[in-house]
Amino acid sequence: FGSSVPRPLFKLSCDAMAAATAVAASAAAAVEERQEAQEVGCKSAAGGLAKAFLQLPSALCRVFHFALRASGNLRGGEAAAPLAASTAAAPTDATASRVAAPAAEPACSQAAGGSSSSTAKGADAGRIDERGRALKSWESYCKFVAAPGNKCPKCWLMSKHCCCLGLPGGVTVRPRIAVVLHHLELGKHLGSNTAKLLLHFGGEIFAWGVEEHDERLRRLLEEDPEGAVVLFPCAEAVAAGELAAWGERPRIVVVLDGGWRECKHMNEAIDPRIRRVVVTTARRETFGGTRKYGNPADAESRVQTAAAFICLLQELQEDPAHVEALTT
């Protein structure tokens, strides 16, 4: 804006712009993370919230501009071009920060290794940011387990509603269960999550995106690729009933837990040589649900993680006692 603007006022405006951009980036990232493909009813509201936050920097620019003109510090059309450029650039910068928050940009530059491709830099920053979020969620979960407060660290419900005593004890289902939790589920550890119940029956927890956990999962699948399956309804998945008809019984079952978009991303990252399996008998009317979906028609055909795993055991003709224990 030139030398006519007092330095303290100029610095204040810069600080306000930086804060607004950070708020916009955080809001957009939070909306994007929390939006699940199933909850289509929330899409318009989430999009409106993100759009409102992204407009903050531009709005602040205009307010500052008119304040300067009113005080006589900015004459006529001076600095109109810089102002237009700054207001036009602000939403673009905020939108770009949805891929990587401002704090992650230095790491992005180092990871890019001086590459001239902005797309590659954005992808690297996204991966770095995702790793950081996953690690933060895992650390948060570990702290929660160590000091759960008024919640149960096993069922994640409020202590007064804890269901652990009602679960059958000493039951470990036959296939080895690898419960792979996306950091959006693990970090929130909501009581509505059902995948954590599989841990009570011998399931092993894997925090997706945490390098140590990803490596442990990779080694597990490499030990027995022929006997492992991933429970996910993709195009190339085989019906569990067909495996049973062929006399095949998986020794390792990878259970993905997260929103549809997150589970799809996790599935794509797992070795494609590992067979995918899908259940055909799961119905929401049979198992109920702890979460709502925006479209009632879609909700009828959707079940949560624990229900899908129970149907998998049924269709694989596993021990009825184990199936009964999980449905209790």
C-alpha positions as CSV (number, residue, x, y, z in Angstrom):
1,F,0.0,0.0,0.0
2,G,3.0,2.3,0.0
3,S,4.6,4.5,2.6
4,S,1.4,6.4,3.4
5,V,0.3,3.5,5.7
6,P,1.6,3.7,9.2
7,R,3.9,0.7,9.9
8,P,2.0,-0.5,13.0
9,L,-1.3,-0.5,11.0
10,F,0.3,-2.2,8.1
11,K,1.8,-4.9,10.4
12,L,-1.6,-5.4,12.0
13,S,-3.3,-5.9,8.7
14,C,-0.6,-8.5,7.7
15,D,-1.1,-10.3,10.9
16,A,-4.9,-10.3,10.4
17,M,-4.5,-11.7,6.9
18,A,-2.1,-14.4,8.0
19,A,-4.5,-15.4,10.8
20,A,-7.5,-15.4,8.5
21,T,-5.7,-17.5,5.9
22,A,-4.7,-20.0,8.6
23,V,-8.3,-20.1,9.9
24,A,-9.6,-20.7,6.4
25,A,-7.1,-23.5,5.7
26,S,-7.9,-25.2,9.0
27,A,-11.7,-24.9,8.4
28,A,-11.5,-26.3,4.9
29,A,-9.2,-29.2,5.9
30,A,-11.5,-30.0,8.8
31,V,-14.6,-30.0,6.6
32,E,-12.9,-32.2,4.0
33,E,-11.7,-34.7,6.6
34,R,-15.0,-35.0,8.3
35,Q,-17.0,-35.3,5.2
36,E,-17.8,-39.0,4.5
37,A,-19.2,-40.2,1.2
38,Q,-22.1,-41.9,3.0
39,E,-23.2,-38.7,4.8
40,V,-24.4,-36.9,1.6
41,G,-26.9,-34.9,3.6
42,C,-24.1,-33.0,5.2
43,K,-22.3,-32.1,2.0
44,S,-24.1,-28.8,1.2
45,A,-23.7,-27.5,4.8
46,A,-20.0,-28.5,4.9
47,G,-19.4,-26.9,1.5
48,G,-21.1,-23.7,2.7
49,L,-19.0,-23.5,5.8
50,A,-15.8,-24.0,3.8
51,K,-16.8,-21.3,1.3
52,A,-17.6,-18.9,4.1
53,F,-14.2,-19.4,5.7
54,L,-12.3,-19.1,2.4
55,Q,-13.9,-15.7,1.8
56,L,-12.5,-14.3,5.1
57,P,-9.1,-13.0,3.7
58,S,-10.8,-11.2,0.8
59,A,-13.3,-9.6,3.1
60,L,-10.7,-8.4,5.5
61,C,-8.8,-6.9,2.6
62,R,-11.9,-4.9,1.5
63,V,-12.5,-3.7,5.1
64,F,-8.9,-2.5,5.5
65,H,-9.0,-0.8,2.1
66,F,-12.2,1.2,2.9
67,A,-10.9,2.0,6.4
68,L,-7.7,3.5,4.9
69,R,-9.7,5.5,2.4
70,A,-12.0,6.8,5.1
71,S,-9.1,8.0,7.2
72,G,-7.4,9.7,4.2
73,N,-4.4,7.4,4.2
74,L,-5.2,6.0,0.8
75,R,-6.1,8.5,-2.0
76,G,-8.5,7.7,-4.8
77,G,-7.3,4.8,-6.9
78,E,-3.8,4.4,-5.4
79,A,-2.8,0.9,-4.8
80,A,-6.0,-0.4,-6.4
81,A,-4.1,-2.8,-8.5
82,P,-2.1,-4.2,-5.6
83,L,-5.3,-4.5,-3.6
84,A,-7.1,-6.3,-6.3
85,A,-4.2,-8.7,-6.7
86,S,-4.0,-9.4,-3.0
87,T,-7.8,-10.0,-2.7
88,A,-7.7,-12.3,-5.7
89,A,-4.7,-14.2,-4.4
90,A,-6.0,-14.7,-0.9
91,P,-8.7,-17.3,-1.7
92,T,-6.3,-19.1,-4.1
93,D,-3.7,-19.4,-1.3
94,A,-6.3,-20.6,1.1
95,T,-7.5,-23.2,-1.3
96,A,-4.0,-24.4,-2.0
97,S,-3.5,-24.7,1.8
98,R,-6.2,-27.3,1.9
99,V,-3.6,-29.7,0.5
100,A,-1.0,-28.6,3.0
101,A,-1.4,-26.2,5.9
102,P,1.0,-23.3,6.0
103,A,3.1,-24.9,8.7
104,A,3.8,-27.9,6.4
105,E,5.1,-25.9,3.4
106,P,8.8,-25.9,4.4
107,A,8.7,-29.7,4.8
108,C,7.0,-29.8,1.4
109,S,9.8,-27.8,-0.2
110,Q,12.5,-30.1,1.3
111,A,10.6,-33.2,0.2
112,A,10.2,-31.9,-3.3
113,G,14.0,-31.8,-3.7
114,G,13.9,-28.6,-5.8
115,S,11.4,-30.1,-8.3
116,S,9.8,-27.5,-10.6
117,S,6.5,-29.4,-10.6
118,S,3.9,-27.8,-8.3
119,T,1.7,-30.9,-8.6
120,A,4.5,-33.1,-7.3
121,K,5.1,-30.7,-4.5
122,G,1.4,-30.7,-3.6
123,A,1.3,-34.5,-3.6
124,D,4.4,-34.7,-1.4
125,A,3.0,-32.1,1.0
126,G,-0.2,-34.1,1.2
127,R,1.6,-37.3,2.1
128,I,3.7,-35.5,4.7
129,D,0.7,-33.8,6.2
130,E,-1.3,-37.1,6.2
131,R,1.5,-38.9,8.0
132,G,1.7,-36.1,10.6
133,R,-2.0,-36.2,11.2
134,A,-1.9,-40.0,11.6
135,L,0.9,-39.9,14.1
136,K,-0.8,-37.1,16.0
137,S,-4.1,-39.2,16.2
138,W,-2.1,-42.3,17.3
139,E,-0.4,-40.3,20.1
140,S,-3.8,-38.9,21.1
141,Y,-5.3,-42.4,21.2
142,C,-2.4,-43.7,23.4
143,K,-2.9,-40.8,25.8
144,F,-6.6,-41.6,25.9
145,V,-6.0,-45.2,26.7
146,A,-3.6,-44.3,29.5
147,A,-6.0,-41.7,30.9
148,P,-9.5,-42.2,29.5
149,G,-11.2,-39.8,32.0
150,N,-14.9,-40.4,32.0
151,K,-14.8,-42.9,29.1
152,C,-14.0,-46.6,28.8
153,P,-10.7,-47.1,27.0
154,K,-11.9,-50.3,25.4
155,C,-15.5,-49.7,24.2
156,W,-15.0,-45.9,24.0
157,L,-18.3,-45.3,25.6
158,M,-19.0,-43.1,28.6
159,S,-18.1,-45.1,31.7
160,K,-21.7,-45.2,32.9
161,H,-22.7,-46.8,29.6
162,C,-19.7,-49.1,29.3
163,C,-20.7,-52.4,27.5
164,C,-17.5,-54.4,28.2
165,L,-19.1,-56.4,31.0
166,G,-21.8,-57.5,28.6
167,L,-19.3,-58.9,26.0
168,P,-18.4,-62.6,26.1
169,G,-15.0,-63.2,27.6
170,G,-12.2,-65.5,26.4
171,V,-13.4,-65.7,22.8
172,T,-10.8,-65.3,20.0
173,V,-12.1,-65.9,16.5
174,R,-10.2,-68.2,14.2
175,P,-8.9,-65.9,11.5
176,R,-6.4,-63.4,12.5
177,I,-8.0,-60.0,12.5
178,A,-6.0,-56.9,11.4
179,V,-8.2,-53.9,12.3
180,V,-6.8,-51.0,10.2
181,L,-8.2,-47.7,11.6
182,H,-7.9,-44.4,9.6
183,H,-6.7,-41.6,11.8
184,L,-10.1,-39.8,11.5
185,E,-11.6,-42.7,13.4
186,L,-8.7,-43.3,15.8
187,G,-8.2,-39.7,16.8
188,K,-11.8,-39.1,17.7
189,H,-12.4,-42.6,19.3
190,L,-16.1,-42.0,19.2
191,G,-18.5,-44.4,21.0
192,S,-20.4,-44.9,17.7
193,N,-17.4,-46.7,16.2
194,T,-17.9,-50.5,16.0
195,A,-14.5,-51.7,14.7
196,K,-12.9,-51.3,18.1
197,L,-15.2,-54.1,19.4
198,L,-13.2,-56.6,17.2
199,L,-10.2,-55.9,19.4
200,H,-12.1,-57.7,22.2
201,F,-12.2,-60.8,20.2
202,G,-8.5,-61.0,19.3
203,G,-8.2,-58.2,16.7
204,E,-4.9,-56.3,16.4
205,I,-5.0,-52.6,15.9
206,F,-3.1,-50.9,13.1
207,A,-3.0,-47.1,12.9
208,W,-3.1,-46.3,9.1
209,G,-0.5,-43.7,8.1
210,V,1.8,-44.4,11.1
211,E,5.0,-45.7,9.5
212,E,5.7,-48.4,12.1
213,H,2.1,-49.7,11.8
214,D,2.1,-49.7,8.0
215,E,5.4,-51.6,8.0
216,R,4.0,-54.1,10.5
217,L,0.9,-54.7,8.3
218,R,3.1,-55.1,5.2
219,R,5.2,-57.8,6.9
220,L,2.0,-59.6,8.1
221,L,0.6,-59.8,4.6
222,E,4.0,-60.8,3.1
223,E,4.1,-63.8,5.6
224,D,0.9,-65.3,4.2
225,P,-0.3,-63.6,1.0
226,E,-2.3,-66.6,-0.1
227,G,-4.2,-66.9,3.2
228,A,-4.9,-63.2,3.6
229,V,-8.0,-61.2,2.4
230,V,-9.1,-57.6,2.6
231,L,-12.7,-57.0,3.5
232,F,-13.7,-54.3,1.0
233,P,-16.5,-54.2,-1.6
234,C,-14.5,-53.2,-4.7
235,A,-15.1,-54.3,-8.3
236,E,-12.6,-57.2,-8.1
237,A,-13.7,-58.5,-4.7
238,V,-14.8,-62.2,-4.4
239,A,-18.0,-63.0,-2.5
240,A,-17.2,-64.7,0.8
241,G,-19.8,-67.4,0.1
242,E,-17.8,-68.4,-3.0
243,L,-14.7,-68.8,-1.0
244,A,-16.6,-71.1,1.4
245,A,-17.9,-73.1,-1.6
246,W,-14.3,-73.5,-2.8
247,G,-13.3,-74.8,0.6
248,E,-11.1,-71.8,1.2
249,R,-10.8,-70.3,4.7
250,P,-8.7,-67.1,5.0
251,R,-6.2,-67.1,7.8
252,I,-5.8,-63.3,7.9
253,V,-8.6,-60.8,7.5
254,V,-7.8,-57.2,7.1
255,V,-10.7,-55.0,8.2
256,L,-10.6,-51.4,7.1
257,D,-12.4,-48.8,9.2
258,G,-13.1,-45.2,8.3
259,G,-15.4,-43.3,5.9
260,W,-16.0,-44.6,2.4
261,R,-13.4,-42.3,0.9
262,E,-10.8,-43.1,3.5
263,C,-11.4,-46.9,3.2
264,K,-11.1,-46.7,-0.5
265,H,-7.8,-44.9,-0.2
266,M,-6.5,-47.5,2.2
267,N,-7.6,-50.3,0.0
268,E,-5.8,-48.9,-3.0
269,A,-2.6,-48.7,-1.0
270,I,-2.6,-52.3,0.1
271,D,-0.8,-54.9,-2.0
272,P,-3.1,-55.6,-5.0
273,R,-2.0,-59.3,-4.9
274,I,-4.0,-59.7,-1.6
275,R,-7.4,-61.0,-2.5
276,R,-10.4,-58.7,-1.8
277,V,-13.6,-60.2,-0.3
278,V,-17.1,-58.8,0.0
279,V,-20.2,-59.9,2.0
280,T,-23.6,-60.2,0.4
281,T,-25.9,-60.9,3.3
282,A,-25.3,-57.8,5.4
283,R,-28.4,-55.7,6.0
284,R,-28.8,-52.6,8.2
285,E,-32.3,-53.8,9.3
286,T,-30.7,-56.9,10.8
287,F,-27.8,-55.3,12.7
288,G,-29.0,-51.7,13.1
289,G,-26.5,-48.9,13.3
290,T,-24.9,-46.3,15.5
291,R,-24.6,-43.7,12.7
292,K,-27.0,-42.0,10.3
293,Y,-26.6,-41.5,6.6
294,G,-28.0,-38.6,4.6
295,N,-29.9,-40.7,2.0
296,P,-32.3,-43.2,3.6
297,A,-32.3,-45.4,0.4
298,D,-28.5,-45.8,0.7
299,A,-28.6,-46.4,4.4
300,E,-30.7,-49.5,4.0
301,S,-27.8,-51.3,2.2
302,R,-25.0,-50.0,4.4
303,V,-23.8,-51.6,7.6
304,Q,-20.9,-50.7,9.9
305,T,-17.6,-52.4,10.3
306,A,-18.5,-54.9,13.0
307,A,-21.7,-56.0,11.3
308,A,-19.8,-56.6,8.0
309,F,-17.2,-58.7,9.8
310,I,-20.0,-60.8,11.5
311,C,-21.5,-61.5,8.1
312,L,-18.1,-62.5,6.8
313,L,-17.8,-65.1,9.5
314,Q,-21.3,-66.4,8.7
315,E,-20.7,-66.6,5.0
316,L,-17.3,-68.3,5.5
317,Q,-19.2,-70.8,7.7
318,E,-17.0,-70.2,10.7
319,D,-17.7,-71.5,14.2
320,P,-21.3,-70.6,15.0
321,A,-20.3,-70.0,18.6
322,H,-17.9,-67.3,17.5
323,V,-20.6,-65.7,15.4
324,E,-23.0,-65.8,18.3
325,A,-20.4,-64.2,20.6
326,L,-20.0,-61.3,18.2
327,T,-23.8,-60.7,17.8
328,T,-24.4,-60.7,21.6
